[in-house]
Amino acid sequence: MADLTFQGDYTFEETPQFKTLISNFENGVEQRRNKWSSGIREFKIVAKNRPLTDFETIRDFFIAKKGAYTSFTWVNPNDNVEYTVRFKEDSLRFTLLSYQRYDFEFSLIEIK
């Protein structure tokens, strides 16, 4: 079972990333090398007009993981696969819309 079960809204972004080293030589030749054997994924989760309980769940989980310090497991809603991830940033911003209603978003990055 995943450590974080929060799914967010259907405004969901998934970004595959690769690490390519590019060397440019004086004669104009370019050499490329793949630094990672496989890519990693970044996930952006958006939650709009959420109740206080969702706000408290994410805030408390973020604090418990010390931001981007500790990894955890999470299930990607696109493919139903459990990934080991961490928060991308060490800060988390919430917007209070009205009494006990919040907007927030955060990014997770896959850990290999």
N, C-alpha and C positions, 0 to 999 in steps of 0.2 A: 504494500500500500504506500502511496506517495506521501511524502512529508507535507507538501503543500497541495491542497485539493481545490483551491480557489481557481475558477475558470475565467472570470471576467465576462465582458460582453462579446458580441460577435465582431466587434472592431478589433481584429486580431492580426498581428503582423508576424511573419516568420521570415528570417533573412539568413540564407546559407552564406558562410564566409570561408575564404581560403587565404592562405598566406603564400604569396609568390614573391620570390626575390628576383629583382631585375637588375642586371649589370649592363651598363652601356660602355662600350669600348670606344677608343679614339677614332677608329676607322668606321664608326657608324653601326657596327654589328651589336646586336642586343642578345644577351643570353638570359634565359628564364629558368628558375628552379622552383619546384614545389617544396616548401618548407614543411608542410604538414602532410602526413600520409592520407588523411581524410579531412574534410571540412568540419567546421563547427557551426552551430545554429544560434541565432539570437532571436528571442521571442519578445514582442512588445504586447503587454496585456493592458487593456483599457477597461475601466469601470466607470460608468456614468450614473449619477443619481442613485447611489447605493445607500443602504441603511447604515446606521451606527454600528451594528454588529459586524458588517463586512469591513468597515473602516477599522474597528478594533482588532479584528482577526489579522488583517494584513499588517497593521502597525505593530502589533505585539509579535508577530512572526518575524518581521523585519528586524526588530530590536533584539529578539532572541538569537537571530543569526548574525548579529553585529554587522548589518549591511552586507557588503560584498565579501566579508571575511570567510564565512562558512558556507559550504555547499550543501545541497539537499536534493531530494527527488521531486519531480513534478511530471504529470501526464499531459502531453501535448494533445489538445483537442482535435488537431488536424489529422493525426495518424494513430491516436490512442496508444502511443508508445511512451514508456516512462523514461525520462532523461535525468541525468545528474546535472544540476545547474547551480548557479549562484546569482544573486542580484548583480546587475551590471554596475550600479552606482552605490556609493556609500550614503546617499541621501534619498529621501522619499518625500514627495510633495503631495499634499491633499488639499482640496478646495471644499470648504463648507458652502453648500448651495442654499440651504434653508435648515430649519430645525431637524437635526439628525439625518441629513441627506448630504452625501459627499460624492465628488468626482475625484478619481485618482488614476494614475497609470504608472507602470514600472516595467523595466526590461530585465529579462533573464538571459544569461549566456551559458551555453552548454560547456561542461567540463569533461575533458577526456582523461 
